[in-house]
Amino acid sequence: MILPIVLQYLCPVYISFFGLGAVSAAVMSSADSSILSASSMFARNIYQLSFRQNASDKEIVWVMRITVFVFGASATAMALLTKTVYGLWYLSSDLVYIIIFPQLLCVLFIKGTNTYGAVAGYVFGLFLRITGGEPYLYLQPLIFYPGYYSDKNGIYNQRFPFKTLAMIASFLSNIGISYLAKYLFESGTLPPKLDVFDAVIARHSEENMDKTILVRNENIKLDELAPVKPRQSVTLSSTFTNKEAFLGVDSSPEGSGTEDNL
């Protein structure tokens, strides 16, 4: 808030006009870019890939328009109802630690995790984080961990590291649900038609397959095989099948002239 106050009260009117306009333009640019990117990721990565693989471009555009309105309304409501921006920043950092960090670990280091485990990790982590309460947002906890206390405003605070507990629960649920879903589908306990996310049974569409050919019996992806490079040191004589026919021919000028005379 220092820069807008300086521009408004310590600068001439024309400088204040252009300065505040530049600050407002920068803020609006960041805000609409964030909303557009969120709606694009929802329409592309969630709606199309998980529910409507054959959705047309027009349908995706309409989904983006609706999600832009929903995310914009949600952001406006949060801005009007929240009394401090630091609480939102604090909560967003918690969500990165509790939800995104376990997903990153699973993607990089745990082989075999799938969409079902990722969704379960999101749900478990978000549930445990929200039910733990947030004093900055005046959100009362639903689960009281050991060591909780009430402050002067009547908001309960948690001394127990429930955020780390939520992160670990999200990580373990991602792994457990992923392997459980893989076992249930591959063993035939659940029919392939229930694999709505196309994460276990190989019913790959062209987009999900991404030019990958899967050999089911041996579980080999042909696009991951090392390409065989042709040898570059092959001599020209090795290309002929009957090299002996050329051994008796004299390639010198004298030899060619003798043959012409004959």
Buried (B, 14 or more C-beta within 10 A) or exposed (E): EEEEEEBEEEBEEEEBEEBBEEEEEEEEEEEEEEBBEBBBEBBBEEBBBBEEEEBEEEBBEEBBEBBBEBBBEEBEEEEEEBEEEEBBEBBEEBBEBBBBBBBEBBEEEBEEBBBBBBBBBBBBBBBBBBBBBBBBBBBEBEBBBEEBEEEEEEBBEBEBEBBEBBBBBBBBBBBBBBBEBBEBBEEEEBEEEEBEBBBBBEEBEEEBEEEEEEEEEEEEEEEEEEEEEEEEEEEEEEEEEEEEEEEEEEEEEEEEEEEEEE
